[in-house]
Amino acid sequence: MELRWHRLAVLLAVAGLASCEKQGETWYLKGFAPTGDDSIKRALSEDPDLRAKAIIDWSAHDWGRKGAYVEFYSSALQRDESAVVRSAAARALGRCGDPKHAPLLAAALRDHDTAVRWDAAMALDQVLGDSAVEPLRQSASSDPSVNVRVAALGALRHYRSKAVLDTLLRCLGEQPFGISYQAHQSLVTLTGQDAGYDADKWTALLTKPPPPAATTRPWWDWMNVSQPPTTAPSTRPAASTQPASSGANR
């Protein structure tokens, strides 16, 4: 009952923030888009499938990924007793892509339900924030679900740090193959190089200094005429490369 009242309070906040008005049988949230009675009823339903459907429907639209709608998803992810609703809320926050929700999604990686953890890891591939790095590393290394580990390894491709690279290297040789495959993909994405599935080769590759940046030329200089000759330092006068006078040679 307390949770139901909490959801009702959130919906009232939606109405207040957006200046809710009714025309005929349809509610309009000013500044966003029309929300029908049926949609609000689903959001307040005792049926978790209907609550999840309301979140999925709203977040599918651009107007449903703004303002008070996003606050509703945030509240549902933290407080709804149904894993189905929490999963839908995690997916909705992923669609929103706001970095401020990275800590909330990172916390959802500890949810007792596997589906919620997986959806949170998938959402963190779209919602980036440094606060998510350590939780993602922990999920990638030790979550009981292979699918959650794979999703976390995929999300780590956005963060190049020694700790992340170490996690990816540790997972490179693990089974089932999906874990190794995703660790390899993330390593390639982070480094722009490929040492296959051999952790020792990756370690050797990562200890080398990065290759020098390629010299760029104007697009029109296809003959490379703007570059100084490689046989003579540009600081040396051109005359000094010529023989001295004939009298000096006698």
N, C-alpha and C positions, 0 to 999 in steps of 0.2 A: 504493500500500500504506500509506504514512504517513497519508494522508487517511482510509483505511478504519479504521485503528487509532484515529485521532482521533475518528471518529464512534462507534466502540465505546466509547471512554473517556467520551464524553458520555452515551451510553445507560447506562453503568454509574453515572455520576453521577446520572442520573435515578432509577435504581433505589435508589441509596444515599440520596438526599435524600428520596425518597418512601417508603422502606421497602418494597421490592418483595417480594411474596409470590405464590405460585402455588397456585391451587385448581383441581384437575383439569387442564384444558388451557389455562387462562386466567391471565395475569399480572394482578395487582392492584397499582396504585401507591397506597398509602395516602394519604389526603388529597386524592386527585384522582378518578380513575375507572378502571374496568377497561380494560386494554390487552391485546389478544389476542396470541398468539404470531405470528400472521400479520402483524400491524401492525409488530411489532418486526423481523421478518424483512425486511419491505419497507424499513424505515428503514435497514437494514444491507445492502440488496441492491446488487449491482454494476450493476443496471439503474437509470439515473437516473429513468425514468418511475415506477418503483415507489417510489423514495425520495421523489419529489415527491408521490406519492399518499398516503404516510404523513403527510406534513406537512399536506396538504390535509384529510385525514380528521380528524386530531387538532385542527387549528385551527377546524374547523367546530363544535366543542363548547365550551361555557363552560369545562369543566375542562381543555381543551386550550389555553386562552389564559392559563394561569397557571404560575408556578413554573418547574420544570425543563423543561417543554415549550417555553416561550418561549426559554430559553437554548439549546435545541436548534435552534430556528429561527434565532436569532442566529448561532450557529456555522455553520449551513448557508449563510446568506447571505454570510458572510465567506470560507468555505473550500471549499465544494463546487466541484468542477471543472466541474459541469454547469450550464449556464444555466437549464435547465428547473427544477432544484432551487432555484437561487438566486431565480428568479422566484416559485416557490411560497413560499419563505421570506419574501420581501418582502411578498407578499399576506398571509401569516399574521401578520407583525408589524403590518401595517396593521389587521388585525382586532383585535389585542390593544390597540391604541390607547395604549400607554404612551409618554409623552413622552421617557423616557430612551433610546428607540431612534431618536429623530430624527437624531442624528449618524450612526448606522450606515446608516440609509436615505438620508441625504444623501450619504454616501460612495458608495452604490450608484448614484447618478446619474452616476457616472463609469465604470460598468461598460462593458466593450467590447461587451456584447450589448444590442441595442436593447430586447428584451422585458424584460430585467432593469431597465433604466433606466425604462421605462414603468411597470412594476409598482412601482418605488420611488417615482416621482412620484405615482402614484395613492395609494400608502400614506401619503404625506406630506400628503394631504388629510384623513387621519384621525389622524395622529400629528403633533402640533404642537410646535414648538420653535424658538427664535430661531436656533439653529445651522443650521437648514435654509433660512433666508431667502436667503443669498447663493448657495448651490448651486442653489436653485430659480430665482433670477434668471438665473444663467448658463445653465441648461438652457432656460428660457423664451426666452432671446435667441438662443442659438447651437447648440442640439443639432441634429445632422444629421437627426433624425427629426421630422417634423411632429407625429406622435402624442405623442411625448415632450414637445415644446414646449407642446402644448395641455394636457396633463396638468399640467405645471409651472405654467402660467398659471392653471389652475383652483385649484391648491393655494395660490397666492399671495393668494387672496381672504381669507385669514385674517390677513394682516399689513398693517396700514396704516402705511406710512412713506413718506417722500419717495422713497427709492430704489425701493421697490416700485411706487409710482404712476408714476414715470418709466419703469420697465420696461414697465408696462402701456400707457402712452401710446405708447412707441416701437413696440410690437407692434400697436397699434390699426389701422394702415393696411396691415399686411403681408398677403401672400398666401401660401398659399391662405386662403380665407375663414375656415376653422376657427380660425386663429390670431387674426384680428381679432375673430371672434365671442366667443371665450373671454376675450380681453383686455377686451372691452366688458362681458361678464357679471361679471367680477371687479371692474371699476371700479364698476359699479352696486352690487354687494354691499358694497364697501368704503365707498362714499360715501353710499349711499341716494339718489343723484341720477342723472340720465341726460341726457347730452349727445350721444347717438347715437354715430356713428363719426367725428366731426370732432375731431381732436386739438386744434385751436386753441380750439374751444368748451370742451373739457374743461379746457384750461389756464386759460382765463378763469374757468371755474366754480370750479376748485380754488384760485384765488388770492383769491376772495372770502371774507370772514369767514363762519363758519358761521351759519345762521339762529338767532335767539334761541329758547331752549327755550319750548315752549308752557306757558302757565299752567294748572295743574291745579286742579280744583275737586272738592269732595266729590261722590260719585256722586249724592247726593240733591239737590244744588243745581242742578236742571235749569233754573231760572229765573235763575241767576247772581246771586241776591240777596246772596251773601256777599262779593261784590266791591265795593270802594269806588267811589263815583261818579267817572266820568272827568272831570266838569266842575269838581270842587272838590278841591284837594289835601287828603289826609287829615289833614295837620298844621295846617290852618287852622280856627279855631273856627267852628262853624256860625253863631253869632250875628253874626260879622263880615260875613256875606253879606247881612244885613238892613239896611234904611235906618236911619239914626240917628233920634233923637227928633224929633217934629214941631216942637219949639221950635228945634232946630238948623237946620231948613229955612227959618225965617223970616229 
